[in-house]
Each structure stands twice: as C-alpha cells, then as structure tokens.
Amino acid sequence: PGPGTAIVPAGVERDFSAHIGSFSRGKGARTLGEFYGALLEAMPAFRIQLVGPAIDEEGAMMLAGLQRRFGDRVQVSSGCPRDQAMAILGRSLFVFSPAARYGWGLIGDAWGVGTAVISRVEHYDLKDGANCLVAPDVATFERSVRALAEDPGARERITTGGRATVAAHAPDAVAATLGEILNDVLR
C-alpha cells in the first residue's frame, strides 16, 4: 500500500485476534496464555476469541485463567462451523502460533484469508519477515502486534508472503514441481 492507504483492510479489526484449534501442552497452551495475557494487559482495548476444545489440563487452565483475568475481552467456545471460523480469522489482525511445531491448519487458513501470522519460532515454511513475524518473547510479541496494526507496509508484506507460501503448496504447484523432478530423473 502507498502512503495514506488503509493499513488494515476493511473487515479486519485492529484490536482483535482469534486462535482456532485445540488447546494443550503440546500445542503451546501455556505460551499462548502468557503471550495473550501480556498483550491484553498492555493493550486494554484488545480482545481475543479462542475457538476449540481444551484437550488436557494445561489447555483448560489457560482458557479459564484468561477468562478469569480479562472477562468479556476473552471469548471462548469449543467449536464452530468452518465458514464461521474462516470469517473469524478474516477479521483477525493476526494469529499466533505458540508451539515450536504444529498449528499448520491455523497457519494455512490464516494465510489463505490474508491474515498475518506471528510465531514463537521459525519452523517448516515460516520465515521471519517474509511470511510471518517471529516473536520468541512477550516483548517482541507486543512489538509485532503493534507493527501489524500501525506500520503501513508490515502487515501487507507478511500477508503477501503468506499468500505466496499457500500458492507454492497448492496442488497444481506441487504437481508441477514433482513433474519437473520426475523429468529430471528420467533424463
């Protein structure tokens, strides 16, 4: 976007993030709670929506703790239809991937609807500054959220990179790459 262009596209809420998926120790529930809790403390207008089941005690404790601390700023539900989930992701300023692996359904869906991704670490196809922002600690996470909301180029760069990553993994793109590999092998 050029100067004066809206930083956040219509429909995206600057003070809103959603996380859709199950909540457990393995999927980074403690980190999710810590990072979102710090964000909610630092940004009093921010809200989050957590959609999915807690599948272990750590997930349940994280959900209950955020609700207890932040009341109606934290919406929790055990699930919703896919079209509703995609609409929720489309409204989100970003999604956060708290685990050192996993979360590819959420990441791919976020990229597919043009939502920025913040991850605690680079893993698989996550590349800091290209298709996500990496925030290994709470302070970096807060700065990343503010950058996505306030920097005209940051959100566009990250969402463009995410869409390019999705396109590179589309069935036609994968088939073309496999075809090239097969042709090279047969030569």
Residue frames as a rotation matrix with the C-alpha (Angstrom) as fourth column:
PRO 1
0.568 0.823 0.000 0.00
0.823 -0.568 0.000 0.00
0.000 0.000 -1.000 0.00
GLY 2
-0.222 -0.607 0.763 1.07
0.556 -0.721 -0.413 3.54
0.801 0.333 0.498 -0.69
PRO 3
-0.971 -0.147 -0.191 1.09
0.241 -0.565 -0.789 6.44
0.008 -0.812 0.583 1.75
GLY 4
-0.635 0.772 0.036 -2.36
-0.757 -0.612 -0.228 7.20
-0.154 -0.172 0.973 3.08
THR 5
-0.212 0.539 -0.816 -3.65
-0.400 0.714 0.575 3.74
0.892 0.448 0.064 2.17
ALA 6
0.659 0.504 0.558 -5.55
-0.719 0.205 0.664 1.96
0.221 -0.839 0.497 4.92
ILE 7
-0.437 -0.870 0.229 -3.07
-0.896 0.398 -0.198 -0.11
0.081 -0.291 -0.953 6.92
VAL 8
-0.791 0.259 0.555 -5.61
-0.020 0.895 -0.446 -2.75
-0.612 -0.363 -0.702 7.84
PRO 9
-0.889 0.459 -0.002 -8.06
0.028 0.058 0.998 -3.88
0.458 0.887 -0.065 5.14
ALA 10
-0.243 0.902 0.357 -11.79
-0.903 -0.345 0.255 -3.37
0.354 -0.261 0.898 5.63
GLY 11
0.643 0.593 -0.485 -13.23
-0.349 0.790 0.503 -6.03
0.682 -0.154 0.715 7.88
VAL 12
-0.055 -0.729 -0.682 -10.00
0.617 0.512 -0.598 -6.59
0.785 -0.453 0.422 9.83
GLU 13
0.906 0.398 0.141 -10.22
0.103 -0.533 0.840 -5.44
0.410 -0.747 -0.524 13.43
ARG 14
0.142 -0.927 0.348 -7.07
-0.359 -0.376 -0.854 -3.74
0.923 -0.003 -0.386 14.75
ASP 15
-0.405 -0.244 0.881 -7.78
-0.901 -0.057 -0.430 -4.81
0.155 -0.968 -0.196 18.33
PHE 16
0.594 0.677 0.433 -8.82
-0.701 0.701 -0.134 -8.41
-0.394 -0.224 0.891 17.72
SER 17
-0.513 -0.672 -0.534 -7.15
-0.815 0.577 0.058 -11.77
0.269 0.465 -0.844 17.29
ALA 18
0.673 0.710 0.207 -8.53
-0.738 0.664 0.122 -15.28
-0.051 -0.235 0.971 17.15
HIS 19
-0.663 -0.748 0.030 -6.98
-0.745 0.663 0.079 -18.67
-0.079 0.030 -0.996 17.74
ILE 20
0.508 0.854 -0.113 -8.81
-0.860 0.496 -0.120 -21.66
-0.046 0.158 0.986 16.31
GLY 21
-0.071 -0.508 -0.858 -7.72
-0.330 0.824 -0.461 -25.16
0.941 0.250 -0.226 17.22
SER 22
0.708 0.295 -0.642 -7.32
0.428 0.544 0.721 -27.35
0.562 -0.786 0.259 20.26
PHE 23
0.377 -0.533 0.758 -5.53
-0.710 -0.692 -0.133 -26.14
0.595 -0.487 -0.639 23.37
SER 24
0.951 -0.136 -0.277 -2.98
0.256 0.850 0.460 -28.38
0.173 -0.509 0.843 25.04
ARG 25
0.549 -0.827 -0.120 0.51
-0.064 -0.185 0.981 -28.52
-0.834 -0.530 -0.155 26.47
GLY 26
-0.116 -0.633 0.766 1.91
0.722 0.475 0.502 -29.87
-0.682 0.611 0.402 23.19
LYS 27
0.178 0.272 0.946 0.31
0.911 -0.408 -0.054 -27.08
0.371 0.871 -0.321 21.19
GLY 28
-0.672 -0.676 0.303 1.74
0.523 -0.722 -0.453 -24.36
0.525 -0.146 0.839 23.42
ALA 29
0.386 0.922 -0.004 -1.23
0.638 -0.264 0.723 -23.53
0.666 -0.282 -0.690 25.66
ARG 30
0.369 -0.287 -0.884 0.98
0.825 -0.336 0.454 -22.08
-0.427 -0.897 0.113 28.40
THR 31
-0.729 -0.685 -0.002 2.81
0.583 -0.622 0.523 -19.83
-0.360 0.380 0.852 25.92
LEU 32
-0.395 0.680 0.617 -0.46
0.561 -0.353 0.748 -18.79
0.727 0.643 -0.242 24.28
GLY 33
0.603 0.666 -0.439 -1.86
0.731 -0.242 0.638 -17.79
0.318 -0.706 -0.633 27.68
GLU 34
0.036 -0.694 -0.719 1.32
0.772 -0.438 0.461 -15.95
-0.634 -0.571 0.521 28.69
PHE 35
-0.848 -0.437 0.301 1.64
0.521 -0.577 0.629 -14.00
-0.101 0.690 0.717 25.43
TYR 36
-0.201 0.849 0.489 -2.05
0.504 -0.338 0.794 -13.16
0.840 0.406 -0.360 25.04
GLY 37
0.518 0.372 -0.770 -2.27
0.854 -0.178 0.489 -12.27
0.046 -0.911 -0.410 28.73
ALA 38
-0.354 -0.740 -0.572 0.60
0.673 -0.626 0.393 -9.80
-0.649 -0.246 0.719 28.40
LEU 39
-0.828 0.090 0.553 -0.94
0.446 -0.494 0.747 -8.33
0.340 0.865 0.369 25.25
LEU 40
0.190 0.981 0.039 -4.32
0.654 -0.156 0.740 -7.88
0.732 -0.115 -0.671 26.93
GLU 41
0.333 -0.168 -0.928 -2.58
0.846 -0.381 0.373 -6.16
-0.416 -0.909 0.015 29.88
ALA 42
-0.618 -0.740 -0.266 -0.61
0.523 -0.639 0.565 -3.84
-0.588 0.210 0.781 27.58
MET 43
-0.938 0.342 0.060 -3.47
-0.132 -0.511 0.850 -3.04
0.321 0.789 0.524 25.18
PRO 44
-0.786 0.607 0.119 -6.70
-0.076 0.095 -0.993 -2.53
-0.614 -0.789 -0.028 27.16
ALA 45
0.022 0.830 -0.557 -8.91
-0.863 -0.265 -0.430 -2.33
-0.504 0.490 0.711 24.04
PHE 46
-0.605 -0.341 -0.720 -7.63
-0.722 0.617 0.314 -5.64
0.337 0.709 -0.619 22.62
ARG 47
0.339 0.738 0.584 -9.93
-0.808 0.546 -0.221 -8.71
-0.481 -0.397 0.781 22.51
ILE 48
-0.775 -0.542 -0.323 -9.32
-0.631 0.678 0.377 -12.34
0.015 0.496 -0.868 21.67
GLN 49
0.484 0.874 0.035 -11.54
-0.869 0.485 -0.100 -15.20
-0.104 0.018 0.994 20.61
LEU 50
-0.694 -0.693 0.194 -10.40
-0.691 0.717 0.089 -18.74
-0.201 -0.073 -0.977 21.37
VAL 51
0.433 0.863 -0.260 -12.26
-0.900 0.397 -0.181 -21.46
-0.053 0.312 0.949 19.49
GLY 52
-0.011 -0.375 -0.927 -11.59
-0.393 0.854 -0.341 -25.12
0.920 0.360 -0.157 20.17
PRO 53
0.881 0.408 -0.239 -11.52
0.007 0.495 0.869 -27.68
0.473 -0.767 0.434 22.93
ALA 54
0.084 -0.818 0.569 -9.05
-0.995 -0.101 0.002 -27.88
0.056 -0.566 -0.822 25.79
ILE 55
0.577 0.159 -0.801 -7.67
-0.363 0.928 -0.078 -31.39
0.731 0.336 0.594 25.43
ASP 56
-0.089 -0.536 -0.840 -5.60
0.699 0.567 -0.436 -31.51
0.710 -0.626 0.324 28.59
GLU 57
0.425 0.281 -0.860 -5.34
0.888 -0.315 0.335 -29.82
-0.177 -0.906 -0.384 31.97
GLU 58
-0.555 -0.707 -0.439 -2.87
0.580 -0.707 0.405 -27.18
-0.596 -0.031 0.802 30.75
GLY 59
-0.784 0.344 0.517 -5.24
0.370 -0.411 0.834 -26.14
0.499 0.845 0.195 27.96
ALA 60
0.252 0.945 -0.210 -8.19
0.731 -0.043 0.681 -25.95
0.634 -0.325 -0.701 30.35
MET 61
0.186 -0.257 -0.948 -6.20
0.865 -0.415 0.282 -23.93
-0.466 -0.873 0.145 32.89
MET 62
-0.846 -0.531 0.049 -5.04
0.476 -0.711 0.517 -21.48
-0.239 0.461 0.855 30.24
LEU 63
-0.453 0.754 0.476 -8.58
0.417 -0.293 0.860 -20.86
0.788 0.588 -0.181 28.94
ALA 64
0.488 0.669 -0.561 -10.01
0.792 -0.069 0.606 -20.47
0.366 -0.740 -0.564 32.45
GLY 65
-0.125 -0.638 -0.760 -7.15
0.848 -0.466 0.252 -18.20
-0.515 -0.613 0.599 33.53
LEU 66
-0.921 -0.200 0.335 -7.54
0.366 -0.740 0.564 -15.79
0.135 0.642 0.755 30.60
GLN 67
-0.092 0.966 0.242 -11.31
0.430 -0.181 0.885 -15.63
0.898 0.185 -0.398 31.08
ARG 68
0.429 0.228 -0.874 -10.94
0.902 -0.057 0.428 -15.04
0.048 -0.972 -0.230 34.81
ARG 69
-0.392 -0.725 -0.567 -8.36
0.724 -0.623 0.296 -12.24
-0.567 -0.294 0.769 34.32
PHE 70
-0.972 -0.161 -0.171 -9.91
0.014 -0.765 0.644 -10.47
-0.234 0.624 0.746 31.33
GLY 71
-0.298 0.954 -0.029 -13.63
-0.048 -0.045 -0.998 -11.26
-0.953 -0.296 0.059 31.43
ASP 72
0.618 0.729 0.295 -15.56
0.259 0.165 -0.952 -10.48
-0.742 0.665 -0.087 28.27
ARG 73
0.355 -0.587 -0.727 -12.40
-0.856 -0.517 0.001 -9.43
-0.377 0.622 -0.686 26.40
VAL 74
-0.821 -0.570 -0.047 -11.75
-0.553 0.772 0.314 -13.17
-0.143 0.283 -0.948 26.02
GLN 75
0.359 0.926 -0.118 -14.43
-0.920 0.330 -0.213 -15.18
-0.158 0.185 0.970 24.21
VAL 76
-0.785 -0.573 0.234 -14.12
-0.548 0.819 0.169 -18.94
-0.288 0.005 -0.958 24.44
SER 77
0.464 0.885 -0.040 -16.13
-0.839 0.425 -0.340 -21.58
-0.284 0.191 0.940 22.59
SER 78
0.050 -0.443 0.895 -15.48
-0.201 0.873 0.444 -25.26
-0.978 -0.202 -0.046 21.98
GLY 79
-0.658 -0.305 0.688 -16.04
0.572 0.393 0.720 -25.04
-0.490 0.868 -0.084 18.23
CYS 80
0.081 0.705 -0.705 -17.88
-0.375 -0.634 -0.677 -23.51
-0.923 0.319 0.213 15.30
PRO 81
0.773 0.231 0.591 -18.65
0.422 0.509 -0.751 -24.32
-0.474 0.829 0.296 11.64
ARG 82
-0.133 -0.933 0.335 -15.74
0.905 0.024 0.425 -23.89
-0.404 0.359 0.841 9.20
ASP 83
0.033 0.156 0.987 -17.28
0.726 -0.682 0.083 -20.94
0.687 0.714 -0.136 7.34
GLN 84
0.943 0.300 0.146 -17.69
0.102 -0.675 0.731 -19.12
0.317 -0.674 -0.667 10.65
ALA 85
0.540 -0.818 -0.197 -14.11
0.551 0.166 0.818 -20.00
-0.637 -0.550 0.540 11.66
MET 86
-0.235 -0.637 0.735 -12.76
0.971 -0.192 0.144 -18.57
0.049 0.747 0.663 8.40
ALA 87
0.439 0.461 0.771 -14.79
0.406 -0.868 0.288 -15.38
0.801 0.187 -0.568 8.89
ILE 88
0.966 -0.136 -0.221 -13.37
0.174 -0.291 0.941 -15.03
-0.192 -0.947 -0.258 12.41
LEU 89
0.108 -0.988 0.114 -9.82
0.798 0.155 0.582 -15.48
-0.592 0.028 0.805 11.07
GLY 90
-0.076 -0.083 0.994 -10.53
0.883 -0.468 0.029 -12.93
0.463 0.880 0.109 8.34
ARG 91
0.809 0.422 0.409 -11.41
0.170 -0.835 0.524 -10.32
0.562 -0.354 -0.748 11.00
SER 92
0.759 -0.523 -0.388 -8.24
0.533 0.158 0.831 -11.00
-0.374 -0.837 0.399 12.98
LEU 93
0.739 -0.615 -0.275 -5.29
-0.650 -0.759 -0.050 -8.64
-0.178 0.216 -0.960 12.85
PHE 94
-0.319 -0.856 -0.408 -3.07
-0.835 0.457 -0.307 -11.73
0.449 0.242 -0.860 13.24
VAL 95
0.904 0.364 -0.224 -2.99
-0.183 0.803 0.567 -15.28
0.386 -0.472 0.793 14.51
PHE 96
0.125 -0.862 0.492 -0.36
-0.992 -0.123 0.037 -16.52
0.028 -0.493 -0.870 16.94
SER 97
0.653 -0.055 -0.755 1.37
-0.112 0.979 -0.168 -19.88
0.749 0.194 0.633 16.62
PRO 98
0.618 -0.353 0.702 2.77
-0.783 -0.353 0.512 -20.60
0.067 -0.866 -0.495 20.10
ALA 99
0.780 -0.276 0.562 4.28
-0.003 0.896 0.444 -24.06
-0.626 -0.348 0.698 19.57
ALA 100
-0.167 -0.942 -0.291 7.66
-0.571 -0.148 0.808 -24.98
-0.804 0.301 -0.513 18.08
ARG 101
-0.996 0.065 -0.061 5.77
-0.016 0.539 0.842 -27.17
0.087 0.840 -0.535 15.61
TYR 102
-0.402 0.916 -0.002 2.10
0.861 0.378 -0.341 -27.96
-0.311 -0.138 -0.940 14.93
GLY 103
-0.089 0.508 -0.857 -0.54
0.190 -0.836 -0.515 -25.39
-0.978 -0.209 -0.022 14.10
TRP 104
-0.918 -0.392 0.056 -0.36
0.129 -0.162 0.978 -25.78
-0.375 0.906 0.199 10.32
GLY 105
-0.223 0.911 0.347 -4.14
0.964 0.154 0.215 -25.86
0.142 0.383 -0.913 9.91
LEU 106
0.559 0.399 -0.726 -4.44
0.601 -0.799 0.024 -22.48
-0.571 -0.450 -0.687 11.63
ILE 107
-0.301 -0.774 -0.557 -1.41
0.036 -0.593 0.804 -21.05
-0.953 0.222 0.207 9.83
GLY 108
-0.872 -0.033 0.488 -2.57
0.470 0.224 0.854 -22.18
-0.137 0.974 -0.179 6.39
ASP 109
0.120 0.986 0.119 -6.12
0.989 -0.129 0.068 -20.97
0.082 0.110 -0.991 6.99
ALA 110
0.387 -0.042 -0.921 -4.83
0.369 -0.908 0.197 -17.58
-0.845 -0.417 -0.336 8.20
TRP 111
-0.677 -0.696 -0.239 -2.62
0.012 -0.335 0.942 -17.20
-0.736 0.635 0.235 5.14
GLY 112
-0.659 0.460 0.594 -5.50
0.752 0.407 0.518 -18.31
-0.003 0.789 -0.615 2.92
VAL 113
0.470 0.882 0.026 -7.75
0.878 -0.471 0.082 -15.49
0.085 -0.016 -0.996 4.17
GLY 114
0.155 -0.501 0.852 -4.94
0.368 -0.771 -0.520 -12.91
0.917 0.394 0.065 4.21
THR 115
0.962 0.146 0.231 -4.35
-0.164 -0.369 0.915 -12.81
0.219 -0.918 -0.331 7.96
ALA 116
0.131 -0.982 0.137 -0.85
-0.702 -0.190 -0.686 -12.19
0.700 -0.006 -0.714 9.30
VAL 117
0.773 -0.003 -0.635 0.91
0.333 0.853 0.401 -14.88
0.540 -0.521 0.661 11.35
ILE 118
0.191 -0.745 0.639 3.09
-0.896 -0.397 -0.196 -14.32
0.400 -0.535 -0.744 14.40
SER 119
0.719 -0.033 -0.694 5.02
0.135 0.986 0.093 -17.38
0.682 -0.161 0.714 15.55
ARG 120
0.886 -0.438 0.153 7.22
-0.234 -0.136 0.963 -18.00
-0.400 -0.889 -0.223 18.55
VAL 121
-0.160 -0.954 0.253 9.82
-0.129 0.275 0.953 -19.66
-0.979 0.120 -0.167 16.27
GLU 122
-0.036 0.055 -0.998 10.57
-0.999 0.011 0.036 -20.29
0.013 0.998 0.055 12.62
HIS 123
-0.443 -0.139 0.886 9.63
-0.204 0.978 0.052 -23.83
-0.873 -0.158 -0.461 11.65
TYR 124
0.063 0.361 0.931 8.87
0.761 0.586 -0.279 -25.66
-0.646 0.725 -0.237 8.42
ASP 125
-0.104 -0.071 0.992 7.92
0.915 -0.397 0.068 -22.86
0.389 0.915 0.106 5.99
LEU 126
0.885 0.386 -0.259 7.64
0.461 -0.800 0.384 -19.99
-0.059 -0.459 -0.886 8.49
LYS 127
-0.153 -0.936 0.316 10.22
0.923 -0.250 -0.294 -17.33
0.354 0.247 0.902 7.58
ASP 128
0.124 0.157 -0.980 10.58
0.748 -0.664 -0.012 -14.30
-0.652 -0.731 -0.200 9.80
GLY 129
-0.305 -0.189 -0.933 9.88
-0.163 -0.955 0.247 -11.08
-0.938 0.227 0.260 7.94
ALA 130
-0.968 -0.040 -0.247 8.79
-0.250 0.150 0.957 -12.92
-0.002 0.988 -0.155 4.79
ASN 131
-0.355 0.889 -0.289 5.54
-0.036 0.296 0.954 -14.72
0.934 0.349 -0.073 5.66
CYS 132
0.606 0.511 -0.610 5.36
0.631 0.159 0.760 -14.26
0.485 -0.845 -0.226 9.43
LEU 133
0.211 -0.582 0.786 6.82
-0.644 -0.687 -0.336 -12.32
0.735 -0.435 -0.520 12.30
VAL 134
0.099 -0.258 -0.961 8.80
0.533 0.829 -0.168 -14.32
0.840 -0.496 0.219 14.85
ALA 135
0.223 0.058 0.973 8.32
-0.682 -0.704 0.199 -13.32
0.696 -0.708 -0.118 18.48
PRO 136
-0.217 -0.393 -0.894 10.34
0.230 0.869 -0.438 -15.54
0.949 -0.301 -0.098 20.83
ASP 137
-0.767 -0.047 -0.640 9.36
0.642 -0.083 -0.762 -13.48
-0.017 -0.995 0.094 23.88
VAL 138
0.152 0.937 -0.314 6.46
0.922 -0.249 -0.296 -11.38
-0.356 -0.245 -0.902 25.16
ALA 139
0.012 -0.189 -0.982 8.12
0.046 -0.981 0.189 -8.01
-0.999 -0.047 -0.003 24.46
THR 140
-0.917 -0.366 -0.157 8.79
-0.155 -0.036 0.987 -8.94
-0.367 0.930 -0.024 20.83
PHE 141
-0.526 0.812 0.252 5.24
0.850 0.499 0.167 -10.26
0.010 0.302 -0.953 20.53
GLU 142
0.289 0.647 -0.705 3.77
0.634 -0.681 -0.365 -6.95
-0.717 -0.342 -0.608 21.71
ARG 143
-0.331 -0.484 -0.810 6.02
-0.305 -0.757 0.577 -5.01
-0.893 0.438 0.103 19.30
SER 144
-0.964 -0.021 0.266 4.97
0.223 0.484 0.846 -7.32
-0.147 0.875 -0.462 16.46
VAL 145
-0.101 0.994 0.030 1.26
0.971 0.105 -0.217 -6.79
-0.219 0.007 -0.976 17.15
ARG 146
0.300 0.175 -0.938 1.75
0.207 -0.971 -0.115 -3.02
-0.931 -0.160 -0.328 17.24
ALA 147
-0.700 -0.618 -0.358 3.74
-0.247 -0.261 0.933 -3.14
-0.670 0.742 0.030 13.98
LEU 148
-0.755 0.468 0.459 0.96
0.655 0.563 0.503 -5.05
-0.023 0.681 -0.732 12.23
ALA 149
0.251 0.926 -0.283 -1.60
0.912 -0.324 -0.252 -2.50
-0.325 -0.194 -0.926 13.42
GLU 150
0.590 -0.014 -0.807 0.45
0.150 -0.981 0.126 0.63
-0.793 -0.196 -0.576 12.81
ASP 151
-0.437 -0.855 -0.279 3.09
-0.200 -0.210 0.957 0.06
-0.877 0.474 -0.079 10.09
PRO 152
0.338 0.672 -0.659 1.66
-0.773 -0.201 -0.602 0.55
-0.537 0.713 0.452 6.59
GLY 153
0.078 -0.365 -0.928 4.00
-0.890 0.393 -0.229 -2.00
0.448 0.844 -0.295 5.00
ALA 154
-0.710 -0.491 0.505 4.46
-0.686 0.643 -0.339 -4.63
-0.158 -0.587 -0.794 7.71
ARG 155
-0.068 0.765 0.640 1.06
-0.307 0.595 -0.743 -6.28
-0.949 -0.247 0.195 7.52
GLU 156
0.739 0.364 -0.567 0.96
-0.618 0.031 -0.786 -6.20
-0.268 0.931 0.248 3.72
ARG 157
-0.137 -0.887 -0.440 4.45
-0.927 0.271 -0.258 -7.73
0.348 0.373 -0.860 3.43
ILE 158
-0.759 -0.160 0.631 3.62
-0.498 0.768 -0.404 -10.55
-0.420 -0.620 -0.662 5.83
THR 159
0.189 0.903 0.385 0.20
-0.244 0.423 -0.873 -11.35
-0.951 0.071 0.301 4.33
THR 160
0.595 -0.066 -0.801 1.60
-0.804 -0.041 -0.593 -11.23
0.007 0.997 -0.077 0.77
GLY 161
-0.506 -0.853 -0.129 4.33
-0.828 0.522 -0.204 -13.65
0.241 0.004 -0.970 1.83
GLY 162
-0.516 0.406 0.754 1.73
-0.350 0.704 -0.618 -15.92
-0.782 -0.583 -0.221 3.43
ARG 163
0.606 0.775 -0.181 -0.40
-0.449 0.145 -0.882 -15.97
-0.657 0.615 0.435 0.28
ALA 164
0.240 -0.612 -0.754 2.73
-0.918 0.111 -0.382 -16.79
0.317 0.783 -0.535 -1.78
THR 165
-0.757 -0.505 0.414 3.53
-0.631 0.730 -0.263 -19.69
-0.169 -0.461 -0.871 0.55
VAL 166
0.002 0.847 0.532 -0.02
-0.255 0.515 -0.819 -21.02
-0.967 -0.134 0.217 0.19
ALA 167
0.703 0.269 -0.658 0.25
-0.670 -0.061 -0.740 -20.73
-0.240 0.961 0.137 -3.61
ALA 168
-0.231 -0.894 -0.385 3.55
-0.934 0.314 -0.168 -22.63
0.271 0.321 -0.908 -3.60
HIS 169
-0.872 -0.061 0.486 1.81
-0.296 0.856 -0.423 -25.52
-0.391 -0.513 -0.764 -1.81
ALA 170
0.156 0.958 -0.240 -1.31
-0.826 -0.007 -0.563 -25.59
-0.542 0.286 0.791 -3.98
PRO 171
0.416 0.050 0.908 -1.91
0.113 0.988 -0.106 -28.95
-0.902 0.147 0.405 -5.71
ASP 172
0.973 -0.040 0.228 -1.10
0.225 -0.057 -0.973 -27.57
0.051 0.998 -0.046 -9.18
ALA 173
0.552 -0.818 0.163 2.17
-0.785 -0.575 -0.231 -26.01
0.283 -0.001 -0.959 -7.99
VAL 174
0.078 -0.497 0.864 3.22
-0.663 0.622 0.417 -29.18
-0.744 -0.606 -0.281 -6.18
ALA 175
0.674 0.235 0.701 2.29
0.287 0.790 -0.541 -31.32
-0.681 0.566 0.465 -9.20
ALA 176
0.935 -0.355 -0.001 4.37
-0.164 -0.428 -0.889 -29.08
0.315 0.831 -0.458 -11.49
THR 177
0.233 -0.887 0.398 7.39
-0.972 -0.198 0.125 -29.33
-0.032 -0.416 -0.909 -9.19
LEU 178
0.141 -0.127 0.982 7.04
-0.296 0.941 0.164 -33.10
-0.945 -0.313 0.095 -8.93
GLY 179
0.918 0.224 0.328 6.71
0.244 0.334 -0.911 -33.30
-0.314 0.915 0.252 -12.71
GLU 180
0.682 -0.729 -0.054 9.94
-0.622 -0.540 -0.566 -31.33
0.384 0.420 -0.822 -13.14
ILE 181
-0.007 -0.679 0.734 11.74
-0.873 0.362 0.327 -33.61
-0.487 -0.639 -0.595 -10.68
LEU 182
0.434 0.251 0.865 10.45
0.052 0.952 -0.302 -36.70
-0.899 0.177 0.400 -12.45
ASN 183
0.996 -0.078 0.032 11.51
0.021 -0.132 -0.991 -35.33
0.081 0.988 -0.130 -15.85
ASP 184
0.374 -0.916 0.147 14.99
-0.909 -0.393 -0.139 -34.57
0.185 -0.082 -0.979 -14.48
VAL 185
0.005 -0.322 0.947 15.30
-0.590 0.763 0.263 -38.09
-0.807 -0.560 -0.187 -13.08
LEU 186
0.622 0.355 0.698 14.20
0.256 0.751 -0.609 -39.68
-0.740 0.558 0.376 -16.35
ARG 187
0.884 -0.323 -0.337 16.70
-0.462 -0.503 -0.730 -37.71
0.066 0.802 -0.594 -18.48
